[in-house]
Amino acid sequence: MFSAIVREPIEPAYVLTLIGADQDGASLLFLGVVRDHNAGRSVGGMRYDTYEEMAAEVLSEIVDEAARSAGTDRIATIHRTGELEVGEVSVAIAVSSPHRAQAYDASRYIIEEIKKRLPVWKKERYSDGAEEWVEGRTPGAPDVAPKADGS
């Protein structure tokens, strides 16, 4: 298992070298990429800030949980911080396992838990020059659905 918080660009081919074994029939690579839009606004790039020590620990815990659940320890997850441009990889998750279902389950678990728990904050830069912190979830906070009256 491998997990890291990095400042340099993520190389997908390298991430794939961190997984795999002769008994594996499935290798899966998920890439989270900076897109050029969000909520109807044109995005020119973004910045990820983090408390690196805590983020590294939480990411390691998430990968360990996925490994135990999916039954494979051949998992590599890297999350980037700092300034990113449209098209750059912000997160890479590679999983190999004897069967595809294990790889898909582990990858999906990792990205969903990253979104919920990883102490990383995202600030989008819009094409019109504005910048805005993107609201995320507070780790450990319950989901609260709006009431029928909108409150």
Secondary structure, DSSP 8 states (H G I E B T S, - for coil): -EEEEESS---HHHHHHT---TT-SEEEEEEEE--SEETTEEEEEEEEEE-HHHHHHHHHHHHHHHHHHHT---EEEEEE-EEEETT-EEEEEEEEESSHHHHHHHHHHHHHHHHHH--EEEEEEETTS-EEE-----TT-------TT--
